[in-house]
Amino acid sequence: MRITLVKKIKADGSLCRKCAEVTERLEREGHMGRIDQVLIADERDPQSPGMLLAREYRVERAPFFLVEDDGGETRVYTVYLQFLKEVLQQQTSEAEEATEILRDNPDLDFL
């Protein structure tokens, strides 16, 4: 299995907030060693490696993970906790998952 993390640099040159949070969490939880490659999707450069992958896989959110299995099939993860649970086999709580979904989708609200 090969894991690629794609982080976004915004037009103003700063790292996207969510990318910084996910990177910090990967480091804090000791998972960065499982990441084989980190690429940058630079909004200022449409030909940057991460922007090319985003177009190829039709991803519109950052950060995202590409997970290539041993058979060559690639899965895309745009939700960190789903990646953590399905790929890194780590426990997550429903509350954490719901919080991440709401934070990533500000147009959603409680009923």
Contact map, one row per residue, 1 for C-alpha under 8 A:
111000000000000000000000000000000000000000000000000000000000000000111100000000000000000000000000000000000000000
111100000000000000000000000000000011000000000000000000000000000000111100000000000000000000000000000000000000000
111110000000000000000000000000000111100000000000000000000000000011110000000000000000000000000000000000000000000
011111000000000000000000000000000011111000000000000000000000000011100000000000000000000000000000000000000000000
001111100000000000000000000000000010111000000000000000000000001111000000000000000000000000000000000000000000000
000111110000000000000000000000000000011110000000010000000000011110000000000000000000000000000000000000000000000
000011111000001100100000000000000000011110000000010000000000011100000000000000000000000000000000000000000000000
000001111100001100100000000000000000000111100000010000000000011000000000000000000000000000000000000000000000000
000000111111111100000000000000000000000111100000000000000000000000000000000000000000000000000000000000000000000
000000011111111100000000000000000000000001110000000000000000000000000000000000000000000000000000000000000000000
000000001111110000000000000000000000000001110000000000000000000000000000000000000000000000000000000000000000000
000000001111110000000000000000000000000000000000000000000000000000000000000000000000000000000000000000000000000
000000001111111000000000000000000000000000000000000000000000000000000000000000000000000000000000000000000000000
000000001111111100000000000000000000000000000000000000000000000000000000000000000000000000000000000000000000000
000000111100111110110000000000000000000000000000000000000000000000000000000000000000000000000000000000000000000
000000111100011111110000000000000000000000000000000000000000010000000000000000000000000000000000000000000000000
000000000000001111111000000000000000000000000000000000000000000000000000000000000000000000000000000000000000000
000000000000000111111100000000000000000000000000000000000000011000000000000000000000000000000000000000000000000
000000110000001111111110000000000000000000000000000000000000011000000000000000000000000000000000000000000000000
000000000000001111111111000000000000000000000000000000000000000000000000000000000000000000000000000000000000000
000000000000000011111111100000000000000000000000000000000000000000000000000000000000000000000000000000000000000
000000000000000001111111110000000000000000000000000000000000001000000000000000010000000000000000000000000000000
000000000000000000111111111000010000000000000000000000000000000000000000000000000000000000000000000000000000000
000000000000000000011111111100000000000000000000000000000000000000000000000000000000000000000000000000000000000
000000000000000000001111111110000000000000000000000000000000000000000000000000000000000000000000000000000000000
000000000000000000000111111111110000000000000000000000000000000000000000000000000000000000000000000000000000000
000000000000000000000011111111110000000000000000000000000000000000000000000000000000000000000000000000000000000
000000000000000000000001111111100000000000000000000000000000000000000000000000000000000000000000000000000000000
000000000000000000000000111111100000000000000000000000000000000000000000000000000000000000000000000000000000000
000000000000000000000000011111111000000000000000000000000000000000000000000000000000000000000000000000000000000
000000000000000000000000011111111110000000000000000000000000000000000000000000000000000000000000000000000000000
000000000000000000000010011001111110000000000000000000000000000000000000000000000000000000000000000000000000000
000000000000000000000000000001111111000000000000000000000000000000000000000000000000000000000000000000000000000
001000000000000000000000000000111111000000000000000000000000000000000000000000000000000000000000000000000000000
011110000000000000000000000000111111110000000000000000000000000000000000000000000000000000000000000000000000000
011100000000000000000000000000001111110000000000000000000000000000000000000000000000000000000000000000000000000
001110000000000000000000000000000011111000000000000000000000000000000000000000000000000000000000000000000000000
000111100000000000000000000000000011111100000000000000000000000000000000000000000000000000000000000000000000000
000111100000000000000000000000000000111110000000110000000000000000000000000000000000000000000000000000000000000
000001111000000000000000000000000000011111000001111000000000000000000000000000000000000000000000000000000000000
000001111000000000000000000000000000001111101101111101000000000000000000000000000000000000000000000000000000000
000000011110000000000000000000000000000111111101011000000000000000000000000000000000000000000000000000000000000
000000011110000000000000000000000000000011111100001000000000000000000000000000000000000000000000000000000000000
000000000110000000000000000000000000000001111100000000000000000000000000000000000000000000000000000000000000000
000000000000000000000000000000000000000011111111001000000000000000000000000000000000000000000000000000000000000
000000000000000000000000000000000000000011111111001100000000000000000000000000000000000000000000000000000000000
000000000000000000000000000000000000000000001111101100000000000000000000000000000000000000000000000000000000000
000000000000000000000000000000000000000111001111111100000000000000000000000000000000000000000000000000000000000
000000000000000000000000000000000000001110000011111110000000000000000000000000000000000000000000000000000000000
000001110000000000000000000000000000001111000001111111000000000000000000000000000000000000000000000000000000000
000000000000000000000000000000000000000111101111111111100000000000000000000000000000000000000000000000000000000
000000000000000000000000000000000000000010000111111111110000000000000000000000000000000000000000000000000000000
000000000000000000000000000000000000000000000000111111111000000000000000000000000000000000000000000000000000000
000000000000000000000000000000000000000010000000011111111111000000000000000000000000000000000000000000000000000
000000000000000000000000000000000000000000000000001111111110000000000000000000000000000000000000000000000000000
000000000000000000000000000000000000000000000000000111111110000000000000000000000000000000000000000000000000000
000000000000000000000000000000000000000000000000000011111110000000000000000100000000000000000000000000000000000
000000000000000000000000000000000000000000000000000001111111000000000000000000000000000000000000000000000000000
000000000000000000000000000000000000000000000000000001111111100100000000000001000000000000000000000000000000000
000000000000000000000000000000000000000000000000000001000111110000000000000000000000000000000000000000000000000
000000000000000000000000000000000000000000000000000000000011111100000000000001000000000000000000000000000000000
000001110000000101100000000000000000000000000000000000000001111100000000000001000000000000000000000000000000000
000011110000000001100100000000000000000000000000000000000000111110000000000001000000000000000000000000000000000
000011100000000000000000000000000000000000000000000000000010111111000000000111110000000000000000000000000000000
001111000000000000000000000000000000000000000000000000000000001111100000000111000010000000000000000000000000000
001110000000000000000000000000000000000000000000000000000000000111110000011110000000000000000000000000000000000
111100000000000000000000000000000000000000000000000000000000000011111000011110000000000000000000000000000000000
111000000000000000000000000000000000000000000000000000000000000001111111111000000000000000000000000000000000000
110000000000000000000000000000000000000000000000000000000000000000111111110000000000000000000000000000000000000
110000000000000000000000000000000000000000000000000000000000000000011111100000000000000000000000000000000000000
000000000000000000000000000000000000000000000000000000000000000000011111100000000000000000000000000000000000000
000000000000000000000000000000000000000000000000000000000000000000011111110000000000000000000000000000000000000
000000000000000000000000000000000000000000000000000000000000000000011111111000000000000000000000000000000000000
000000000000000000000000000000000000000000000000000000000000000001111001111100000000000000000000000000000000000
000000000000000000000000000000000000000000000000000000000000000001110000111110000000000000000000000000000000000
000000000000000000000000000000000000000000000000000000001000000111100000011111000000000000000000000000000000000
000000000000000000000000000000000000000000000000000000000000000111100000001111110110000000000000000000000000000
000000000000000000000000000000000000000000000000000000000010111110000000000111110010000000000000000000000000000
000000000000000000000000000000000000000000000000000000000000000100000000000011111110000000000000000110000000000
000000000000000000000100000000000000000000000000000000000000000100000000000011111111000000000000000000000000000
000000000000000000000000000000000000000000000000000000000000000000000000000000111111100000010001100100000000000
000000000000000000000000000000000000000000000000000000000000000000000000000010111111111000000000100000000000000
000000000000000000000000000000000000000000000000000000000000000010000000000011111111111100000000000000000000000
000000000000000000000000000000000000000000000000000000000000000000000000000000011111111111110000000000000000000
000000000000000000000000000000000000000000000000000000000000000000000000000000001111111111110000000000000000000
000000000000000000000000000000000000000000000000000000000000000000000000000000000111111111000000000000000000000
000000000000000000000000000000000000000000000000000000000000000000000000000000000111111110000000000000000000000
000000000000000000000000000000000000000000000000000000000000000000000000000000000011111111000000000000000000000
000000000000000000000000000000000000000000000000000000000000000000000000000000000001111111100000000000000000000
000000000000000000000000000000000000000000000000000000000000000000000000000000000001110111110000000000000000000
000000000000000000000000000000000000000000000000000000000000000000000000000000000001100011111000000000000000000
000000000000000000000000000000000000000000000000000000000000000000000000000000001001100001111101100000000000000
000000000000000000000000000000000000000000000000000000000000000000000000000000000000000000111111100000000000000
000000000000000000000000000000000000000000000000000000000000000000000000000000000000000000011111110000000000000
000000000000000000000000000000000000000000000000000000000000000000000000000000000000000000001111111000000000000
000000000000000000000000000000000000000000000000000000000000000000000000000000001000000000011111111100000000000
000000000000000000000000000000000000000000000000000000000000000000000000000000001100000000011111111110000000000
000000000000000000000000000000000000000000000000000000000000000000000000000000000000000000000111111111000000000
000000000000000000000000000000000000000000000000000000000000000000000000000000000000000000000011111111100000000
000000000000000000000000000000000000000000000000000000000000000000000000000000101000000000000001111111110000000
000000000000000000000000000000000000000000000000000000000000000000000000000000100000000000000000111111111000000
000000000000000000000000000000000000000000000000000000000000000000000000000000000000000000000000011111111101100
000000000000000000000000000000000000000000000000000000000000000000000000000000000000000000000000001111111100000
000000000000000000000000000000000000000000000000000000000000000000000000000000000000000000000000000111111100000
000000000000000000000000000000000000000000000000000000000000000000000000000000000000000000000000000011111111000
000000000000000000000000000000000000000000000000000000000000000000000000000000000000000000000000000001111111100
000000000000000000000000000000000000000000000000000000000000000000000000000000000000000000000000000000001111100
000000000000000000000000000000000000000000000000000000000000000000000000000000000000000000000000000001001111110
000000000000000000000000000000000000000000000000000000000000000000000000000000000000000000000000000001000111111
000000000000000000000000000000000000000000000000000000000000000000000000000000000000000000000000000000000001111
000000000000000000000000000000000000000000000000000000000000000000000000000000000000000000000000000000000000111
